[in-house]
Amino acid sequence: MSGAAENDGGVPAGVLGAGLSGFAQAAGAVLATPSECREVMLGALSRCWEELRWVGRHLQPYADDPAEVFDHFETARASLERLLWAAGSAVPARAGTAAAVEGSAPAMAEPAGRAAAAAPGPVAAAPAAPDHVLAGEGAERVGPAAGPVRPGHVVPGPGGASPAAPPGDDGTEAAGSGAAASASASASVDDPEREAGAALRTPAGAGVGVAPAAPAGPPADPLAGMADALGALETKLLAEQVGLLPRTPLSAALRPPAGTTTAERIAATWQRVHMALLRLPAHLRDEWRAQARETAAAAGLAVAAEDSSDPDVIVPGLPQGLCAAERIPLVVADPGAAAVGVREEIHHKLGTSSGTVLDLPSTDPRPIWAVRAEQALRLVALDPELHIAVMIEDLPSSLSSEEARLRYRQRLNSLLESAGSSQADGWPPDSRLGAAHALDMVLGGLVHKRPAALDSWWWQWRTVVSEILVPLAECARYERVPKAFAKWTQVDVDAYTVKNSVPGQSGEPLVQWVLWTPLKPKGGAARTNERKGRIVMRPQTPYGWQASS
């Protein structure tokens, strides 16, 4: 696309537009009528789309093209994709094709060009594409996107072509009449439209010894390869990061609900993968995010550069409207301005509004509470693997159901209301700290069954929520425990946490997560610590919260 501002012949853009408009009108009439010309037109447009699909915005040599040129390019590619799907699904399989499949009637004549390519003689074996494989029981994918493939599924290669017929039991290529070859090809696919397109037809007047040729048909789902590649990436991620991510069957990925489109599969897998990466150490997260970007780029769905470089983007967006970017800022430089856009429900509970929050003094914690509460609700919606303990005596329970998320929001709203009243009504410092500390347990206590790494994105989010308590604690002559959690001993656990902390994983650090921020009297004051916290810690026995799942 480089140099796209001028075409080689110097034809004005208006002339090109008029020519393309005329082509589109005439081609539409051809595609609407079952005919040999329609077959040729579909084949040519399919090959055109196959050439366009591998172009990525940030791949060379296209990276130097003007942004507006690539925007038009993506629009044109998406329009062609929709046209091919509409043409393929709106027209039923032709009678001649069906007859060839059943072997009950003579095959229809091929166009002259295709008939000439088939020479009489012994049946010619179609050349096998190197990156294709017909998956059987226990078969593995061969090609660029490694990973398991379900039995009977035809894996398209980079060019999108169908694989050659599989060899017979004796190791030879499948041979015989056009009808027999058609049955073999049809049995290798699991999509009715692809079966129709895969039927082989014999040129008119030719005998059994003529090599069958596959007609041009509607293209395979252009997004199927991306969906399979993302599924393979997710499987690899769960297998390699088993210490932080549970290796449980992902029913949503393996058995999508009836009616789930390929685009919906891609969006769901893309989101699941990136939400899982928030639990990994920073360097591993960066490595896996790069792999996800490469997977998308290989399918012509390059991630925008700003999403890749913005530290606030936790789920990058995908082009063509497949997946919207998700932003959760960890650093909030201006809490008041950030709180303006928070949902009104949160403002109401805190005793603020989008019109008054900017007028609050900088020492008032309500704007940052509003921002973090909005973030917490969004994270709960994005990550069904989150758990929470809304009461101090509870073990963390799953937030995967709508009912559980509703209970969480109700408890959060109740504590927001109490904390907001403590600020608006001028409660004593110790009472304000008590309300804020109770809110910290529900606002910042989100946790996974296998807690995230202590240098993960999630740990940073837990830390910034805990930091809201710092000025309130100072006013009440308390402070956060300064000792790093990685250096805690059992003595620290006994001194700064309640007795019913949650057992975590064996063999891991002593402190694995902070459910409730531990505080202590400031300056070593000899008084009872009424602001202890709660943690997930290495279990004393092999039985505990982890063992219950």
C-alpha positions in Angstrom: 0.0 0.0 0.0 3.0 2.3 0.2 2.6 5.1 -2.2 -1.1 4.6 -2.3 -1.8 8.4 -2.7 -1.0 7.9 -6.4 -1.8 4.9 -8.6 0.7 3.6 -11.2 -1.3 5.0 -14.1 -2.0 8.4 -12.6 -5.7 7.9 -12.9 -7.7 10.4 -10.8 -9.4 9.0 -7.7 -12.8 10.0 -9.0 -12.3 7.9 -12.2 -11.2 4.9 -10.1 -14.3 5.3 -7.8 -16.6 5.4 -10.8 -15.0 2.3 -12.3 -15.2 0.4 -9.0 -18.9 1.4 -8.6 -19.6 0.0 -12.1 -17.8 -3.2 -11.2 -19.7 -3.6 -8.0 -23.1 -3.1 -9.7 -22.3 -5.6 -12.4 -20.7 -8.1 -10.1 -23.7 -8.0 -7.8 -25.9 -9.0 -10.6 -23.6 -11.9 -11.5 -23.4 -13.1 -7.9 -27.2 -13.0 -7.5 -27.7 -15.6 -10.3 -26.6 -19.3 -10.1 -24.3 -19.7 -13.0 -20.8 -20.7 -14.0 -19.9 -17.0 -14.2 -21.0 -16.7 -10.6 -18.6 -19.5 -9.6 -15.7 -17.8 -11.4 -16.5 -14.5 -9.8 -16.8 -16.0 -6.3 -13.4 -17.7 -6.8 -11.7 -14.5 -7.9 -13.1 -12.5 -5.1 -12.2 -15.2 -2.5 -8.6 -15.2 -3.8 -8.6 -11.4 -3.5 -9.8 -11.6 0.1 -7.1 -14.2 0.9 -4.5 -11.8 -0.3 -5.9 -8.9 1.8 -6.5 -10.9 5.0 -2.8 -11.1 6.0 -2.1 -7.4 5.8 -1.6 -5.9 9.3 -1.4 -2.2 10.1 1.9 -2.6 12.1 3.5 -5.2 9.8 6.1 -4.3 7.3 6.0 -3.0 4.6 2.6 -1.5 5.5 3.6 0.2 8.7 4.8 3.3 6.8 1.5 3.9 5.0 -0.7 6.8 6.1 -3.2 5.9 8.8 -6.1 7.1 6.8 -5.1 4.9 3.9 -5.0 1.8 6.1 -8.4 2.8 7.6 -9.9 2.8 4.1 -8.0 -0.5 3.4 -9.6 -2.2 6.5 -13.0 -0.9 5.5 -12.6 -2.3 2.0 -11.4 -5.6 3.3 -14.3 -5.9 5.8 -16.8 -5.0 3.0 -15.4 -7.7 0.7 -15.6 -10.2 3.6 -19.3 -9.4 4.2 -20.1 -9.6 0.5 -18.5 -13.1 0.2 -20.5 -14.3 3.2 -23.7 -12.9 1.9 -23.1 -14.4 -1.5 -22.2 -17.8 0.0 -25.1 -18.1 2.4 -27.9 -16.5 0.3 -27.6 -18.9 -2.7 -28.3 -22.7 -2.1 -26.1 -25.4 -3.3 -26.6 -25.8 -7.1 -28.3 -28.9 -8.4 -25.3 -30.0 -10.4 -23.1 -29.8 -7.3 -25.6 -31.9 -5.3 -25.8 -34.4 -8.1 -22.1 -34.8 -8.1 -22.0 -35.4 -4.3 -24.7 -38.0 -4.5 -23.4 -39.6 -7.7 -26.9 -39.8 -9.1 -26.6 -37.6 -12.1 -23.8 -36.5 -14.6 -21.7 -33.7 -13.3 -22.1 -30.2 -14.8 -19.6 -29.0 -17.3 -16.6 -27.0 -16.1 -15.6 -23.7 -17.6 -13.1 -24.1 -20.4 -10.2 -22.9 -18.4 -10.7 -25.4 -15.6 -11.6 -28.3 -18.0 -8.3 -27.8 -19.9 -6.4 -28.1 -16.6 -7.6 -31.6 -16.1 -5.9 -34.1 -18.4 -7.2 -37.6 -19.1 -5.5 -40.5 -17.6 -5.0 -41.9 -14.1 -6.6 -39.9 -11.3 -4.2 -37.1 -10.2 -3.7 -36.7 -6.5 -4.3 -33.1 -5.4 -1.1 -31.7 -3.8 -1.3 -31.5 -0.1 -0.8 -28.0 1.3 2.1 -28.1 3.8 0.3 -26.2 6.6 -2.9 -28.2 6.4 -4.0 -31.3 8.2 -7.3 -33.2 8.5 -7.6 -33.9 12.2 -8.6 -37.3 13.4 -8.7 -38.8 16.9 -5.8 -37.6 18.9 -4.5 -35.5 16.0 -2.5 -32.3 16.6 -2.6 -29.2 14.5 0.2 -28.8 12.0 1.1 -25.3 10.9 1.5 -21.8 12.2 -1.1 -22.0 15.0 -0.1 -25.0 17.0 -2.6 -26.6 19.3 -5.1 -29.4 19.6 -7.9 -29.7 17.0 -11.2 -31.4 17.5 -11.6 -34.6 15.5 -12.9 -34.2 11.9 -12.1 -30.5 11.8 -10.3 -29.1 8.7 -7.7 -26.6 9.7 -7.2 -23.9 7.1 -3.7 -22.8 6.3 -2.4 -19.3 5.6 -4.0 -19.2 2.2 -7.3 -20.5 3.5 -7.4 -23.4 0.9 -8.9 -26.7 1.8 -6.6 -29.6 2.4 -6.0 -32.4 -0.1 -8.1 -35.6 0.3 -6.7 -37.8 3.0 -4.8 -40.9 2.1 -6.7 -44.2 2.1 -6.1 -47.1 4.6 -3.3 -48.4 2.3 -1.4 -45.2 2.4 -2.4 -44.1 -1.2 -4.2 -41.0 -2.1 -8.0 -41.3 -2.4 -8.9 -42.2 -6.0 -11.9 -43.1 -8.1 -14.8 -41.4 -9.7 -15.8 -37.8 -9.1 -18.6 -38.9 -6.9 -16.4 -41.0 -4.7 -13.9 -38.1 -4.3 -16.7 -35.8 -3.5 -17.9 -38.1 -0.7 -14.4 -38.2 0.8 -14.1 -34.4 0.7 -17.6 -33.9 2.1 -16.9 -36.3 5.0 -13.8 -34.3 6.0 -15.7 -31.1 6.9 -18.3 -30.3 9.4 -20.0 -27.3 7.9 -22.9 -27.7 5.3 -21.8 -24.7 3.3 -18.2 -25.9 3.2 -19.5 -29.4 2.2 -21.3 -27.8 -0.8 -18.2 -25.9 -1.7 -16.0 -29.0 -1.4 -18.0 -31.2 -3.8 -15.9 -32.3 -6.7 -17.2 -32.3 -10.2 -16.1 -34.1 -13.4 -15.6 -32.1 -16.6 -18.3 -32.7 -19.3 -17.5 -35.7 -21.5 -14.7 -36.9 -19.4 -14.5 -40.4 -17.9 -13.6 -41.8 -14.6 -9.9 -41.3 -15.4 -10.2 -37.5 -15.4 -8.8 -35.7 -12.4 -11.8 -34.0 -10.5 -11.5 -30.3 -9.8 -13.0 -28.4 -6.9 -15.3 -25.4 -7.9 -15.0 -22.1 -6.3 -17.5 -21.8 -3.4 -18.2 -19.5 -0.5 -15.0 -18.9 1.6 -14.6 -20.5 4.9 -15.3 -18.3 7.9 -12.5 -15.8 7.7 -12.4 -15.4 11.5 -12.3 -19.2 12.3 -8.5 -19.3 12.1 -8.2 -16.4 14.5 -10.7 -18.1 16.9 -8.7 -21.4 16.8 -5.4 -19.6 17.2 -6.6 -17.7 20.3 -8.0 -20.9 21.7 -4.6 -22.6 21.3 -2.9 -19.6 22.9 -5.2 -19.8 25.9 -4.6 -23.5 26.3 -0.8 -22.9 26.2 -1.2 -20.1 28.8 -3.1 -22.3 31.2 -0.7 -25.1 30.8 2.5 -23.1 31.4 1.2 -20.8 34.2 -0.5 -23.6 36.3 0.9 -22.1 39.5 -1.2 -18.9 39.1 -4.0 -19.9 36.7 -6.2 -22.9 37.3 -6.2 -25.7 34.7 -9.9 -26.1 34.7 -12.0 -26.9 31.6 -13.1 -23.6 30.1 -16.6 -24.6 29.0 -17.2 -21.2 27.4 -14.3 -21.8 25.1 -14.7 -25.5 24.4 -18.5 -25.6 24.1 -19.8 -22.1 23.2 -23.5 -21.7 23.7 -25.8 -22.4 20.8 -25.8 -19.5 18.4 -22.4 -18.1 19.5 -20.8 -16.5 16.4 -17.1 -16.8 15.6 -16.7 -13.0 16.4 -18.2 -13.5 19.8 -15.9 -16.5 20.5 -12.9 -14.3 19.6 -14.0 -11.4 21.8 -14.7 -13.8 24.8 -11.4 -15.6 24.5 -9.4 -12.3 23.9 -10.9 -10.9 27.1 -10.4 -14.0 29.1 -6.7 -14.3 28.1 -6.0 -10.6 29.0 -7.8 -10.7 32.3 -5.8 -13.8 33.2 -2.6 -12.0 32.3 -3.3 -9.4 35.0 -2.5 -12.1 37.6 1.0 -12.9 36.2 4.3 -11.1 37.2 4.8 -8.1 35.1 7.5 -9.5 32.8 5.4 -12.6 32.0 2.4 -10.5 31.3 4.3 -8.4 28.8 5.6 -11.6 27.1 2.1 -13.1 26.8 0.5 -9.8 25.7 3.1 -9.7 22.8 2.1 -13.3 21.8 -1.5 -12.3 21.8 -0.8 -9.2 19.6 1.2 -11.4 17.2 -1.6 -13.9 17.0 -4.1 -11.1 16.1 -1.7 -9.5 13.6 -1.2 -12.8 11.8 -5.0 -12.8 11.2 -5.0 -9.3 9.9 -6.4 -7.9 13.2 -3.5 -5.7 14.4 -3.9 -4.2 17.8 -3.7 -0.4 17.8 -0.4 1.0 18.8 -1.9 3.2 21.5 -3.6 0.2 23.1 -0.2 -1.7 23.2 1.7 1.2 24.8 -1.0 2.6 27.2 -0.3 1.2 30.7 -4.0 1.8 31.6 -5.3 -0.5 28.9 -5.9 -3.9 30.5 -7.7 -5.5 27.5 -6.5 -4.1 24.1 -9.2 -3.5 21.5 -9.5 -5.5 18.3 -10.4 -3.9 15.0 -13.6 -4.4 13.0 -15.5 -3.9 16.3 -14.6 -7.4 17.5 -13.6 -6.2 21.0 -13.5 -2.8 22.7 -10.5 -1.8 24.8 -10.9 -1.8 28.5 -9.0 0.9 30.6 -8.5 0.7 34.4 -6.0 3.4 35.4 -3.9 2.5 38.5 -2.5 6.1 38.8 -5.3 8.7 39.2 -3.7 12.1 39.2 -6.9 14.1 39.6 -9.5 12.0 41.5 -12.1 14.7 41.3 -12.0 14.9 37.5 -11.9 11.2 37.2 -15.0 10.8 39.5 -17.1 13.0 37.3 -17.9 10.1 35.0 -18.7 7.6 37.7 -22.2 6.1 37.8 -24.7 8.1 39.7 -25.5 5.2 42.1 -22.0 5.5 43.6 -22.2 9.3 43.9 -25.6 8.9 45.7 -24.2 6.5 48.3 -21.1 8.7 48.9 -23.2 11.9 49.2 -21.7 13.5 46.1 -22.7 14.1 42.5 -21.0 14.6 39.2 -21.7 18.3 39.6 -20.3 18.8 43.1 -17.4 16.3 43.3 -15.0 18.8 41.9 -15.7 21.2 44.7 -14.6 18.8 47.5 -11.2 19.5 49.2 -8.2 17.5 48.1 -8.1 15.8 51.5 -11.6 14.3 51.0 -11.3 10.6 50.1 -14.8 10.4 48.5 -13.6 11.1 44.9 -11.0 8.4 44.9 -13.4 6.0 46.6 -15.9 6.7 43.8 -13.2 6.0 41.1 -12.0 2.8 42.7 -15.6 1.6 43.3 -16.4 2.1 39.7 -13.2 0.2 38.8 -14.1 -2.7 41.2 -17.5 -3.2 39.7 -16.0 -3.2 36.2 -13.4 -5.7 37.1 -16.0 -8.0 38.7 -18.0 -7.8 35.4 -14.9 -8.6 33.3 -13.4 -11.4 35.5 -15.8 -14.2 36.5 -13.0 -15.9 38.4 -12.9 -13.3 41.1 -14.0 -14.1 44.7 -14.8 -11.9 47.7 -15.5 -12.2 51.4 -18.0 -9.5 52.3 -18.0 -10.4 56.0 -15.0 -11.0 58.2 -16.0 -14.5 59.2 -16.6 -15.6 55.5 -14.4 -17.5 53.2 -14.1 -15.8 49.8 -16.9 -16.9 47.5 -17.2 -16.8 43.8 -18.6 -13.8 41.9 -19.3 -15.7 38.7 -23.1 -15.6 39.0 -25.3 -12.6 38.5 -26.8 -13.1 42.0 -23.4 -13.1 43.6 -22.4 -9.9 41.8 -25.6 -8.2 42.9 -24.9 -9.1 46.5 -21.4 -7.7 46.2 -22.7 -4.4 44.8 -25.3 -4.1 47.5 -22.7 -4.7 50.2 -20.3 -2.2 48.5 -23.0 0.4 48.3 -23.8 0.0 52.0 -20.2 0.5 53.0 -19.8 3.4 50.6 -22.8 5.1 52.2 -21.3 4.7 55.7 -17.9 5.9 54.6 -19.4 8.9 52.8 -21.5 9.9 55.8 -18.4 9.8 58.0 -16.8 12.5 55.8 -19.9 14.6 55.2 -21.1 14.6 58.8 -17.7 15.2 60.4 -17.3 12.0 62.4 -14.4 11.8 64.9 -11.1 10.6 63.2 -11.2 7.1 64.7 -14.8 6.6 63.5 -13.9 7.9 60.0 -11.0 5.4 59.9 -13.3 2.6 61.1 -15.8 3.3 58.3 -13.0 3.5 55.7 -11.3 0.4 57.0 -14.5 -1.6 56.7 -14.9 -0.3 53.1 -11.4 -1.4 52.3 -12.2 -5.1 53.0 -15.0 -5.2 50.3 -13.6 -2.6 47.9 -10.1 -3.9 47.8 -10.5 -7.5 48.9 -11.2 -9.0 45.5 -9.1 -12.2 45.1 -8.7 -15.2 42.9 -8.8 -18.8 44.1 -5.1 -18.9 43.3 -4.0 -15.5 44.4 -2.2 -13.3 41.8 1.5 -12.8 41.9 2.8 -10.2 44.3 4.3 -8.2 41.4 1.2 -8.5 39.2 -1.2 -5.8 38.0 -3.7 -7.1 40.5 -1.2 -6.5 43.4 -0.7 -3.0 42.2 -4.5 -2.4 42.2 -4.8 -3.9 45.8 -2.0 -1.5 46.9 -3.5 1.7 45.5 -6.8 0.8 47.2 -4.9 0.3 50.5 -3.2 3.7 50.1 -6.5 5.5 50.4 -6.3 4.6 54.2 -3.0 6.3 54.8 -4.1 9.9 55.5 -7.2 8.7 57.5 -5.0 6.4 59.6 -2.6 9.2 60.4 -5.4 11.4 61.7 -6.4 8.5 64.0 -2.8 7.8 65.1 -2.5 4.6 63.0 -0.4 3.6 60.1 0.0 0.9 57.5 2.4 -1.9 58.6 5.7 -0.7 56.9 7.3 -4.2 56.7 7.1 -5.7 53.2 4.7 -8.6 53.1 7.4 -10.8 51.4 9.4 -10.5 54.7 6.6 -11.3 57.1 6.9 -14.0 59.6 4.4 -15.8 61.7 5.0 -13.2 64.4 3.8 -10.5 62.1 0.8 -12.5 61.1 -0.2 -12.9 64.8 0.4 -9.2 65.5 -1.3 -7.6 62.6 -4.1 -9.9 61.3 -7.3 -11.4 62.7 -7.3 -15.0 63.6 -9.5 -16.2 60.8 -7.3 -15.5 57.8 -7.7 -17.6 54.7 -5.5 -20.6 53.9 -3.9 -20.3 50.5 -1.5 -22.6 48.6 1.1 -24.8 50.1 4.7 -24.1 49.3 4.1 -20.5 48.4 5.2 -17.3 50.4 3.7 -17.0 53.8 1.6 -13.9 52.8 -0.1 -14.6 49.5 -2.8 -11.9 49.3 -4.3 -9.0 51.4 -8.0 -9.3 51.8 -8.2 -6.5 54.4 -5.4 -3.9 54.8 -3.5 -4.4 58.2 -2.9 -1.3 60.2 -1.1 -0.7 63.5 -1.0 2.0 66.2 1.5 4.7 65.1 4.8 5.1 66.7 4.7 1.8 68.7 1.9 3.1 71.0 1.1 0.7 73.7 -2.6 0.3 72.9 -4.8 -2.4 71.5 -4.7 -2.7 67.8 -8.3 -2.4 66.6 -7.5 -2.2 63.0 -6.0 -5.5 62.2 -6.2 -6.9 58.7 -6.9 -10.2 57.0 -4.7 -12.1 54.5 -4.5 -15.2 52.4 -1.6 -17.2 53.9 0.3 -20.4 53.5 -1.8 -23.1 55.2 -0.7 -24.8 58.3 -2.4 -28.0 57.1 -3.0 -29.4 53.6 -6.7 -28.6 53.9 -8.2 -25.1 53.5 -9.8 -22.8 51.1 -7.8 -24.1 48.1 -8.5 -27.7 48.9 -12.3 -27.0 48.9 -12.4 -26.2 45.2 
